[in-house]
């Protein structure tokens, strides 16, 4: 009898959780843990997280933090690189621009997972190199929630850079 009551209570709690999920909505629910937008990043002084829920593509020339990827140098000016990356990002689902900086050449986005709508903040910075060297970028993606992301952020950055290479030639 006691195990039957426990089972009924557990079922009711699960039912209430599902009803709350649909009534409140996942985005409002996750906002109880803080803003989905984790704010800007200063790449030169960036300190990576201890837990595996972030990813970074950055040249050691611009970042002291260990990078997961070394982004290529592109044979275009920084504005052309920024415009091409805007096309790449526009092809992504569940993403919105939450901050832009023309002087610092940065864009900040929040992208949400399809089902549970977990938010990730992605910061992209464009670097104008010396004349004749081309231009490059840095991308930092991090989670608002959770300990690990099972490689989602690294896969996103790799996908974005691969798509960007189809739009802009890589400098030799």
N, C-alpha and C positions, 0 to 999 in steps of 0.2 A: 504494500500500500504506500509506504514511504517513497519507494523508487518511482511509483506512478505519479505521485504529487511532484516530485523533482522533475520528472520528464515533462509534465504539463507546465510547470513554471518556466522551464528552459524553453519550451515551445512558445509560450506567451512572450517571453523576453525577445526571442528571435523574431517573432511576428511584429512586436513593437519596434524593433530596430529597423526592419524592412519598411514598415509604414513611415517611420521618422525619416528614413533615407529618401523616400519619394516625396514626402511632404516638405521637408526642409530643403532637400537638394544637396548633392555632394559638394558643390562649390561653396555654399554657405556653411555646410558642416566643416569643411577643411579650413574655412576662414577663422574658426574658433581657435585654431592653432597658430594664427598670425596671418599676415598678408601673404598672398600668393607671390607677389613681387618682392623678392629678397633684396632688391636695391642694386645700385651700381657696384662696379668692381674696379679697383686700381690694379691693373695687371702687373705693374712694376713691383708692387709690394704684396701681391696676392699670396695668401697662405692657404694651402689645400686642406680639406677636411680630413680628420682622422678616420672617419668611416667611409666606405666605398660607395658614396652616392653623389659623386661629382665627376666631371671629366674636363680636361683642358687640352686645347691645341694652341700652342704658343712657342715662338722662337725664344731660345735662351737670351737673345739680344734684347727682348722686351719683358721677359718674365724670369724671375729667380726660382719660382716654384717648378717642381718636376712636371713635365708635360707628358700627356699620353700620346700626342701626335706632334710632329713638326710640320706646320702648314707650309705649303709651297709658296714660292715667290711667283706672282702673276705678272704677265706682260701687259699691264694696263695701269692707268693712274688710279689713285685711291677712290675717286668718285665713280669711275667705271666699275671698279671692284665692288663698291657698295651697291651700285645699281644692279649688278648681276646677282649679288647675294640676296638682294630684296626679291628678285624673281625666284630664287631657290626657296627662300623662306615662305613666300606666298603660296608655294605648292604644298606646304605642310598643313595637315589638319589641326584643328583646335589650338591655334596660335594667335596671339595678338601682341602688337607692339605696345609696350608700357612706358617706354622712355627713349628719347633720341637726343643726341648731342652733336650738333654740327661742328663745333669747335674741336671737341675731342674725338670726332669721327666714331661715335659709338651708337649702338642700338641695343635696346634691352627688350626681351620678349618673355611672355609666360606661355608655355605650351602645356596642355593638360592631356593626360592619358585618356584613351577613348572610353573605357567603361567606368572606372572609378573616379575619373577626373582629378587625379593627383596632379598638383602643379609643379612645374619645373621652371626656374628662371634661367634664361640663356642671355649672356652678354656677348656681343660681337664688337670688336674694336678693329678699325682699319688703320694700317700704318703706311704712311708715305715714306718710302725709302729715298736714298740719294738718287739724283738724276742718273738714268741709265741702269739702275739696279732692279727696277720693277717695284711692286708693292705687295704687302702681305696683310694678314689679319690674325687675330687671336679670338678664340671662342672658349667661353667658360660656361658650363651647364651644371646646375646644382638643384637638388631636391629641397622642397620645403619640409617634407615628411619622410620618415622611414630611415632605416639603417643602410640598406643596400638597394641597388636598382637593377641588378642582374645584367649589367652591361648596356642598359638602354641609352644612357647619355653618350657613352663612347660610340655606340652604333649611330646615334643621331649626328654627332660631329663628323664621323667618317662619311656618312651619307651626304651631308651638306657639302663637305669639301669635294667629294667625288662629283656631285652635280655641278658645283661651281667650276670644276676643271672642264666640264663639257661646254660651258658658256664663255670662259675666259682662258686664253692660252697661258700655259705655264712658262715663265721665263727660263731661258737656258743658262 
